[in-house]
Amino acid sequence: MQRISGFGKASGFIVFTANRHIGRYGVSAAATAVTRSLSKQRAFHTVSKGALHIGKRCFSASSLLSQSSINSNSDGAPERTCWRCQRKTSQSKLFCDNEKCAVIQPVGKNVNYFDVLMPGLPPTFAINVVDLRLNFLKHQQAVHPDSYSQREQIEHKLAEAQSSWINHAYSTLKDPLSRAQYLLKLSGNEIAEEDQITDPDLLMEIMETREEIEMAKTEQEMAAIKQRNDEKIADVTYGLKVAFGVRDIDRAKLLTNQLQYLRRVAQAIHAWEPGKRVVISH
């Protein structure tokens, strides 16, 4: 006999048979029917030892974390099926859209960092970093794993995954260099780690800057070098804003390479010591 089973914290161990629903409509419909039945009783099925058993199918925490039931709503935004109530919910939402369920969801497969941390805006280089920070703090508080320590195992695992994803999303978008690299990745123009600078003028500048840092003997000399490098970083960052704004991907890729180099110069300046050999990789 196929069964749908689960554990309810408030009402003890509950077993629901769903032969009629499974026989007529299949496992997914049976799961939906049982979930709705439970919701009417003001209780949802919970998970036994990190897994939900429906008929002969077992939905583990790992399978929920890699959930792939995806659809699109009328405006083309990605959707997925809530793992608990089976309702359609937006992939960019951290929780089920169904207010009676509102359970934490897996990280959406078809969403990017902008969808969650800068909702309503297309991926772009020019972002409001204050809004980014506020959205990050709001989401991170909502999914912090410590808040789920007494919840079901699956909910705690989903909170850990969401929290980790949001942290990485924020660290990526808040920094101009990693933001530019991420935008290039989204456009299919990712800069590979093995890619090297081939611009002869830029290569010459790298060599001259390295020699200048090595020859510096005082803090005042280094301050002047740092100021020039900071100004170059500001100019390139502004250039990236313009390039991405007009969707000039080739220009954006070139400037991202330059910014990457300038960041390495900044690291060399920070690590400077009189007489110490300077290495600026390119």
C-alpha positions as CSV (number, residue, x, y, z in Angstrom):
1,M,0.0,0.0,0.0
2,Q,1.4,3.4,-1.0
3,R,1.3,5.9,1.8
4,I,2.0,9.5,2.6
5,S,3.5,9.9,6.0
6,G,5.0,12.5,8.2
7,F,5.6,13.6,11.8
8,G,3.6,16.4,13.4
9,K,5.3,18.1,16.4
10,A,2.0,19.3,17.8
11,S,-0.1,16.2,17.3
12,G,2.4,13.3,17.4
13,F,3.0,10.7,14.7
14,I,0.5,11.0,11.9
15,V,0.0,8.6,9.0
16,F,-2.1,9.4,6.0
17,T,-3.1,6.9,3.4
18,A,-3.7,8.3,0.0
19,N,-4.4,5.3,-2.2
20,R,-7.4,7.0,-3.9
21,H,-5.5,10.1,-4.8
22,I,-2.4,8.3,-5.9
23,G,-4.4,5.8,-8.0
24,R,-6.4,8.4,-9.8
25,Y,-4.0,11.4,-10.0
26,G,-0.5,10.3,-9.1
27,V,1.9,11.0,-6.2
28,S,2.2,14.8,-6.7
29,A,-1.6,15.3,-6.6
30,A,-1.8,13.1,-3.6
31,A,0.9,15.1,-1.8
32,T,-1.0,18.3,-2.6
33,A,-4.3,16.9,-1.4
34,V,-2.8,15.7,1.9
35,T,-1.0,19.0,2.4
36,R,-4.2,21.0,1.9
37,S,-6.0,18.6,4.3
38,L,-3.3,19.3,6.9
39,S,-3.4,23.0,6.4
40,K,-7.1,23.0,7.1
41,Q,-6.3,21.5,10.5
42,R,-3.8,24.4,11.0
43,A,-0.9,22.0,10.8
44,F,1.5,21.0,7.9
45,H,3.2,17.7,7.5
46,T,6.7,17.8,8.9
47,V,9.7,15.8,7.9
48,S,10.9,12.5,9.5
49,K,14.7,12.3,9.9
50,G,15.2,14.9,7.2
51,A,13.0,13.2,4.6
52,L,9.4,13.4,3.4
53,H,8.0,10.0,2.3
54,I,5.3,10.0,-0.3
55,G,4.3,6.6,-1.6
56,K,7.5,5.0,-2.8
57,R,9.2,8.3,-3.3
58,C,11.4,9.9,-0.6
59,F,12.2,13.6,-0.8
60,S,15.4,14.2,1.1
61,A,16.9,17.5,2.3
62,S,19.5,17.2,-0.5
63,S,16.9,16.8,-3.1
64,L,15.0,19.8,-1.9
65,L,18.2,21.8,-1.9
66,S,18.6,21.0,-5.6
67,Q,14.9,21.4,-6.4
68,S,14.3,21.6,-10.1
69,S,10.5,21.9,-10.5
70,I,10.5,25.1,-12.4
71,N,7.8,27.0,-14.3
72,S,7.3,30.6,-15.4
73,N,4.4,32.9,-14.5
74,S,2.6,35.2,-16.9
75,D,5.4,37.9,-17.0
76,G,8.1,35.3,-17.5
77,A,9.6,35.4,-14.0
78,P,10.8,32.0,-12.9
79,E,8.7,30.0,-10.5
80,R,9.0,26.7,-8.6
81,T,6.7,24.5,-6.6
82,C,6.9,24.9,-2.8
83,W,8.3,21.7,-1.3
84,R,5.7,21.7,1.5
85,C,2.3,23.0,0.2
86,Q,2.9,22.4,-3.5
87,R,1.8,25.9,-4.5
88,K,3.6,27.8,-7.2
89,T,6.1,30.4,-5.7
90,S,8.6,32.8,-7.1
91,Q,12.2,31.5,-7.2
92,S,13.5,34.9,-6.1
93,K,11.5,34.7,-2.9
94,L,13.1,33.2,0.2
95,F,9.8,31.9,1.5
96,C,6.7,30.3,0.0
97,D,4.2,32.9,-1.4
98,N,1.4,31.1,0.2
99,E,0.8,33.0,3.5
100,K,-0.6,29.9,5.2
101,C,2.6,28.0,4.5
102,A,5.4,30.6,4.2
103,V,8.0,28.0,4.7
104,I,11.6,28.7,3.7
105,Q,12.5,27.6,0.2
106,P,15.6,26.2,-1.5
107,V,17.9,28.6,-3.3
108,G,16.4,29.2,-6.8
109,K,18.2,27.6,-9.6
110,N,17.2,30.2,-12.2
111,V,17.8,33.4,-10.2
112,N,20.8,35.6,-10.0
113,Y,22.1,37.8,-7.2
114,F,20.3,40.8,-8.4
115,D,16.9,39.1,-8.4
116,V,17.2,38.6,-4.6
117,L,19.2,41.6,-3.4
118,M,18.1,44.2,-5.9
119,P,14.6,43.1,-6.8
120,G,12.8,44.8,-9.6
121,L,16.0,45.9,-11.3
122,P,17.8,44.2,-14.2
123,P,21.4,43.2,-13.6
124,T,23.5,46.3,-13.9
125,F,26.8,47.8,-12.7
126,A,25.2,51.0,-11.4
127,I,23.5,50.0,-8.2
128,N,22.6,51.8,-5.0
129,V,25.0,50.2,-2.4
130,V,22.9,51.5,0.5
131,D,19.8,49.6,-0.8
132,L,22.0,46.6,-1.4
133,R,23.2,46.6,2.2
134,L,19.7,47.1,3.6
135,N,18.3,44.2,1.5
136,F,21.2,42.0,2.5
137,L,20.6,42.7,6.2
138,K,16.9,42.1,5.9
139,H,17.3,38.8,4.1
140,Q,20.2,37.6,6.2
141,Q,18.2,38.1,9.4
142,A,15.2,36.3,7.9
143,V,17.2,33.1,7.0
144,H,19.9,33.1,9.7
145,P,20.4,29.4,10.6
146,D,20.4,30.1,14.3
147,S,16.7,31.0,14.0
148,Y,16.0,27.5,12.6
149,S,18.0,25.5,15.2
150,Q,14.7,24.2,16.7
151,R,13.0,23.7,13.4
152,E,12.8,20.6,11.2
153,Q,16.1,19.3,9.8
154,I,15.2,20.2,6.3
155,E,14.3,23.8,7.2
156,H,17.6,24.2,9.0
157,K,19.5,22.9,6.0
158,L,17.6,25.2,3.7
159,A,18.3,28.2,6.0
160,E,22.0,27.3,5.9
161,A,22.0,27.1,2.1
162,Q,20.1,30.4,1.8
163,S,22.3,32.2,4.3
164,S,25.5,31.1,2.5
165,W,24.1,32.0,-0.9
166,I,23.0,35.5,0.3
167,N,26.4,36.1,1.9
168,H,28.2,35.3,-1.3
169,A,25.7,37.3,-3.3
170,Y,26.3,40.4,-1.2
171,S,30.1,40.1,-1.2
172,T,30.0,39.8,-5.0
173,L,27.7,42.7,-5.7
174,K,29.1,45.2,-3.1
175,D,32.6,45.1,-4.7
176,P,32.9,46.8,-8.2
177,L,35.5,44.3,-9.5
178,S,33.6,41.2,-8.5
179,R,30.3,42.8,-9.6
180,A,31.8,43.5,-13.1
181,Q,33.1,39.9,-13.2
182,Y,29.7,38.6,-12.3
183,L,27.9,40.7,-14.9
184,L,30.3,39.4,-17.5
185,K,29.6,35.8,-16.4
186,L,25.8,36.4,-16.7
187,S,26.3,37.7,-20.2
188,G,28.4,34.6,-21.2
189,N,31.7,36.6,-21.3
190,E,33.3,35.4,-18.1
191,I,37.0,36.2,-17.7
192,A,38.9,33.0,-17.0
193,E,41.5,32.8,-14.3
194,E,44.1,31.8,-16.9
195,D,43.4,34.9,-19.1
196,Q,46.3,37.2,-19.2
197,I,46.7,40.9,-20.1
198,T,47.9,41.2,-23.7
199,D,47.6,45.0,-24.2
200,P,51.3,46.1,-24.7
201,D,50.7,49.5,-23.2
202,L,49.1,48.0,-20.1
203,L,51.9,45.5,-19.8
204,M,54.5,48.3,-19.9
205,E,52.6,50.2,-17.3
206,I,52.6,47.1,-15.0
207,M,56.4,46.8,-15.3
208,E,57.0,50.5,-14.7
209,T,54.7,50.6,-11.7
210,R,56.4,47.6,-10.2
211,E,59.8,49.2,-10.6
212,E,58.5,52.4,-9.1
213,I,57.2,50.6,-6.0
214,E,60.5,48.7,-5.6
215,M,62.5,51.9,-5.8
216,A,60.4,53.9,-3.3
217,K,62.2,54.5,-0.1
218,T,59.7,56.7,1.9
219,E,56.1,56.6,3.0
220,Q,55.6,59.9,1.1
221,E,56.7,58.4,-2.2
222,M,54.3,55.5,-1.6
223,A,51.5,57.9,-0.8
224,A,51.9,59.6,-4.2
225,I,51.9,56.2,-5.9
226,K,48.8,55.1,-4.0
227,Q,47.0,58.4,-4.9
228,R,47.7,57.9,-8.6
229,N,46.5,54.3,-8.5
230,D,43.4,55.2,-6.6
231,E,42.5,57.8,-9.2
232,K,43.0,55.2,-12.0
233,I,40.7,52.8,-10.1
234,A,38.0,55.6,-9.9
235,D,38.4,56.3,-13.6
236,V,38.1,52.7,-14.6
237,T,35.2,52.1,-12.3
238,Y,33.3,55.0,-13.9
239,G,34.2,53.6,-17.3
240,L,32.6,50.3,-16.3
241,K,29.4,52.0,-15.3
242,V,29.3,53.6,-18.7
243,A,30.2,50.5,-20.6
244,F,27.7,48.2,-18.9
245,G,25.1,51.0,-19.2
246,V,25.3,51.0,-23.0
247,R,26.0,47.2,-23.1
248,D,29.4,47.5,-24.6
249,I,30.6,44.1,-23.3
250,D,33.9,44.2,-25.1
251,R,34.8,47.5,-23.5
252,A,33.5,46.3,-20.1
253,K,35.7,43.2,-20.4
254,L,38.8,45.3,-21.2
255,L,38.1,47.6,-18.2
256,T,37.4,44.7,-15.9
257,N,40.9,43.3,-16.7
258,Q,42.4,46.8,-16.0
259,L,40.6,47.1,-12.7
260,Q,41.8,43.6,-11.7
261,Y,45.4,44.7,-12.4
262,L,44.9,48.0,-10.5
263,R,43.6,46.1,-7.5
264,R,46.8,44.0,-7.6
265,V,48.9,47.2,-7.7
266,A,46.9,48.4,-4.6
267,Q,47.8,45.1,-2.8
268,A,51.4,45.6,-3.7
269,I,51.3,49.1,-2.3
270,H,49.7,47.9,0.9
271,A,52.4,45.2,1.4
272,W,55.3,47.6,0.5
273,E,58.4,47.5,2.6
274,P,61.7,49.4,1.7
275,G,63.9,47.1,-0.4
276,K,61.3,44.4,-0.6
277,R,60.8,42.7,-4.0
278,V,57.5,43.6,-5.6
279,V,55.4,41.0,-7.5
280,I,52.4,42.1,-9.5
281,S,50.9,39.2,-11.4
282,H,49.2,39.7,-14.7
